[in-house]
Every structure is written in structure tokens, then in C-alpha cells.
Amino acid sequence: MSDVITYEQPLNERIRTFLRLEFLLARVDYALQRDDEMSHREAIDAMLSILLVFERGDLKSEISKEVERLITNLSALENSPGVDKVMLDSLLAELDQTLDALQIRKSTIGQVLKENEFLYAIRQRSSIPGGTCDFDLPAYHYWLQHSSIEQRNQQLSYWLEQFVAVRRAINISLQLIRGSAAFSSVKAEKGFYQRGLDSSLPTQLIRVRIATDTPHYPEISGGKHRFTVRLMTFDINQRPQQINEDADFQLSCCAM
């Protein structure tokens, strides 16, 4: 299927957090491709959002546990017939290096950002609509106007380095999870599809692909035992409704 939109639904809190961090890191990367003031504001906003995610529980431990889980699952495949031993060894080596990088860093992830008074002031004002404008934070305005583009980029890159190990762990974890199951064609009868899940398998992510020229989108919900997909009409001025005809879409249930 060419020209498709992919929709994803995590089935546990760990993967939900991984997807949010992936999204926020992508926002930082996109902002850093530009050198204007608003882009650098966007980069800082996204980094502070990442920091906020890490303040909700021991996320470093959760990321390490996920990498360890993947190492265990992949190691169990070493003697399985048909397994590409070279590729498997390469993946295991990368996971081992990623886990080491997470564990070597003894300080809390993002500690440098937390201790920075300049960023703390921005964080304090960020909860207020428009609270980081020039008159609220003259020091922020000064930095944006008086620092050269190179200086700002250097500083932003330094702050972003705090998340290098985390980024690597999330990237490889999501890559392996997404690649663990191929897409297959299924049919939603009158816009509704439901499937049970084997609770003994760690299904972590439901992925749905729909052609871009299709006039509906999926609402996915699920838990440990089952998931549902409802195909909904889109009208920006009206409440969405489930379609009333059968429709095909591509489905992948990712268990790793």
C-alpha cells in the first residue's frame, strides 16, 4: 500500500511514554534545523516538556528495564533456525551499549537542565498562556537577541546531550517493537473491527495504516485482552461518526 498514513496506539504506559518522548525529541530536532528566534523558543519548550516527563516517576529505570527485556527476548532467539546470527549479534551489541550508556550516567536524567536558573525561570512562566513573552522574561529576550546563532545552537546542543542515551534507548526499542510484526489486510465491518489478544504475549503496540485518499481515520482503543478499531468520518465542523460501510485497512499487532 503506497501513500498511507500510519496510526499507532500503545497498549501500556511504558510504550505510551516512549512515543511521547519520541514525539518531543522530533520537535526539538525540527526546531534546531532553523536558526530563527521562534524556532529556538520551540526547541526549549520541547526540551522542558521532555524534562517534565522525566519528573513523573523513575523513568530512567523503566527505560533500562525495557532494554533489558529486549535483550532477554532476542538472546532467546540465538539458537533458533533461520535466524540471521550476524544481525542478531549486532542488535544485541547495540542494546548492550545502550544499556551501559544509561547505567553509566549516575545523575538524574536532565539534571543539568533542572539546575539551570535561566531554564528554571522559563519553566515557571511556561504554565501561563503567553508567560514567556519579552516583558515577562527580559533575560530570555536578551539571550535570544544578543547571542549569536552559533552560540544559541551550541547551548541548545549541550542541553540536548543530556538525553543522548535516552534517545538511543527509545529509538532502538521502538524500532524493534514496530518491526516485530508485518502489516496484514483486514476488514472493518460497518467501520468496526475487534480482535482478542493473547495475554501471554507482550503485545505493546497496535499500528493501523490507511490510504491517504481515504475519507476516514481510525480510533484505536485496547488493553491486555483485546483491542478495537473504529473507522470515523472527518468533518472539522461536526462531531465524528463511525462509518456505516465495510472498509479494508492494514493492521500490525506488535509483540516483542
Beta strands, then each sheet from edge to edge (+ up, - down):
strand 1: 4-10
strand 2: 184-188
strand 3: 192-196
strand 4: 203-211
strand 5: 216-222
strand 6: 226-233
strand 7: 247-255
sheet 1: 1+ 4- 7+ 2-
sheet 2: 3+ 6- 5+
end
